[in-house]
Amino acid sequence: MADRVIAGRPVVEGEAEGEALVTHDALSFWGGYDFRTGDIIDKHHPLVGVRAAGRILAVPFSKGSSTTTAVLLEAVRAGTAPAAILTTGADSFFALASIVADVMYGKPFPVIALEADDFASLRTGEHLSIARDGTISRSLPKPLALSPQLPL
């Protein structure tokens, strides 16, 4: 896949860069995200056991209540929050977590709403760069160069 650009709508502006972690299932952060490690721990979620910390988490919407905000705030404080969240709409719990993280810790994270088709085209592992205006540049990770074999 060649580099491609998606025009997202910033719910909370910001810049971020990193590996995409994509799910098409909603995620409950209360009991579903370990803020100490950044791991998804919901036993019923397809990404159970996967670390979201530092990655760009693409999740269609949150599941649950305002506890999503509290768990994300604790993750920001602990340094285990996603670098950004991409979603299919203006999720108020994600937005509130980022806004309060900015006020409390000076560490907001971008929250970007995407059209359904653009969201559906995202793939785990691709490299994403998010600009303040919501533009998302995407590319496959560069292959690792093979090092020459060393003599034994």
Summary of the structure (lengths in Angstrom):
residues: 152
radius of gyration: 15.9
end to end distance: 38.2
largest distance: 58.8
contacts: 471
relative contact order: 0.27
helix: 21%
strand: 27%
